[in-house]
């Protein structure tokens, strides 16, 4: 079983930065691609970013390219999402996901085998 716990959300002004963390339990962390998704009120869940199991390949939705960076530390069983130049439209609940797939595969299919409970990110204008 794999459990994911997100942290690092909060309230920030437009143009500011936040770093989300996702701590993963389970010895098979290294086997999984990891991704971040988000869901704004009244909208469907949206893929944000993903990284392959070894951390060499990343994949982003166009709207966050150049502003967000996903990374992982397999020694710490943790994946991160550094979010810079935040915009009000980035406001959402952010979810961490683990999947036995590729980074691009996670982005295209939206597939995750395990999910965290989410952390709220609110960007004020």
C-alpha positions as CSV (number, residue, x, y, z in Angstrom):
1,X,0.0,0.0,0.0
2,X,1.2,3.5,-0.8
3,X,0.0,6.6,1.1
4,X,0.6,10.2,0.1
5,X,0.4,13.2,2.3
6,X,0.6,16.7,0.8
7,X,1.7,19.9,2.6
8,X,2.8,23.4,1.9
9,X,-0.4,25.0,0.6
10,X,-1.6,28.3,1.8
11,X,-2.6,31.9,0.8
12,X,-0.2,33.9,-1.3
13,X,-0.5,37.1,-3.3
14,X,-0.3,37.1,-7.1
15,X,3.4,36.9,-8.2
16,X,4.4,35.1,-5.1
17,X,5.7,31.5,-4.6
18,X,4.9,28.4,-2.8
19,X,6.5,25.0,-2.5
20,X,4.3,21.9,-2.1
21,X,5.6,18.7,-0.7
22,X,4.2,15.2,-1.0
23,X,5.5,12.6,1.5
24,X,5.1,9.0,0.3
25,X,5.1,6.0,2.5
26,X,5.9,2.6,1.1
27,X,9.1,1.0,-0.1
28,X,8.1,1.1,-3.7
29,X,8.3,4.9,-4.1
30,X,11.1,4.6,-6.6
31,X,8.9,2.5,-8.9
32,X,6.3,5.2,-9.4
33,X,6.0,8.2,-11.6
34,X,4.7,11.1,-9.4
35,X,2.4,13.8,-10.4
36,X,0.5,16.9,-9.3
37,X,-3.1,17.6,-10.2
38,X,-5.4,20.4,-9.2
39,X,-9.1,21.0,-9.0
40,X,-10.7,24.5,-8.8
41,X,-14.2,24.9,-7.5
42,X,-16.8,24.0,-10.1
43,X,-14.1,22.6,-12.5
44,X,-12.8,19.2,-13.4
45,X,-9.5,17.9,-12.0
46,X,-6.6,19.1,-14.1
47,X,-3.1,17.6,-14.6
48,X,-0.3,20.0,-13.6
49,X,3.0,18.2,-13.7
50,X,4.6,14.8,-13.5
51,X,8.1,13.3,-13.1
52,X,9.3,9.8,-14.0
53,X,10.5,7.3,-11.4
54,X,14.2,8.3,-11.5
55,X,13.6,12.1,-11.9
56,X,15.1,12.5,-15.4
57,X,11.9,13.3,-17.3
58,X,9.3,15.9,-16.5
59,X,6.0,16.8,-18.1
60,X,3.9,20.0,-17.6
61,X,0.6,21.4,-18.7
62,X,1.2,24.4,-20.9
63,X,-0.3,26.9,-18.4
64,X,2.4,26.3,-15.8
65,X,5.5,25.8,-18.0
66,X,8.3,28.2,-17.0
67,X,6.6,28.9,-13.6
68,X,6.3,25.5,-11.9
69,X,9.0,22.9,-11.3
70,X,8.4,19.4,-10.2
71,X,11.2,17.4,-8.5
72,X,11.7,14.4,-6.3
73,X,14.0,13.1,-3.7
74,X,13.9,9.3,-3.7
75,X,16.1,9.1,-0.6
76,X,13.4,11.1,1.3
77,X,10.4,9.5,-0.5
78,X,9.2,13.0,-1.3
79,X,8.1,14.9,-4.4
80,X,7.9,18.7,-4.6
81,X,6.2,21.3,-6.7
82,X,7.9,24.7,-6.7
83,X,5.4,27.3,-7.9
84,X,6.6,30.7,-8.8
85,X,4.9,33.7,-10.4
86,X,1.6,32.5,-9.1
87,X,-1.6,33.8,-10.6
88,X,-5.2,33.9,-9.2
89,X,-6.2,31.2,-11.8
90,X,-3.7,28.8,-10.0
91,X,-6.1,28.8,-7.0
92,X,-7.2,25.2,-6.5
93,X,-6.9,22.1,-4.3
94,X,-3.6,20.5,-5.3
95,X,-3.4,16.7,-5.2
96,X,-0.3,14.4,-5.4
97,X,-0.6,11.2,-7.3
98,X,1.6,8.1,-7.8
99,X,1.3,5.9,-10.9
100,X,3.0,2.9,-12.5
101,X,3.3,4.9,-15.8
102,X,5.5,7.4,-17.4
103,X,5.5,11.2,-16.7
104,X,4.0,11.8,-20.1
105,X,1.5,9.0,-19.6
106,X,0.3,10.4,-16.4
107,X,-0.2,13.8,-18.1
108,X,-2.0,12.4,-21.1
109,X,-4.3,9.9,-19.2
110,X,-4.6,11.6,-15.9
111,X,-4.0,8.2,-14.4
112,X,-2.9,7.8,-10.8
113,X,-2.9,4.6,-8.8
114,X,-2.7,6.4,-5.4
115,X,-3.8,9.9,-4.4
116,X,-3.2,12.2,-1.5
117,X,-6.0,14.1,0.3
118,X,-5.1,17.5,-1.2
119,X,-3.8,20.8,-0.1
120,X,-5.4,24.2,-0.7
121,X,-3.6,26.9,-2.7
122,X,-5.2,30.3,-2.8
123,X,-3.7,33.1,-4.8
124,X,-5.1,36.6,-4.2
125,X,-5.1,39.3,-6.8
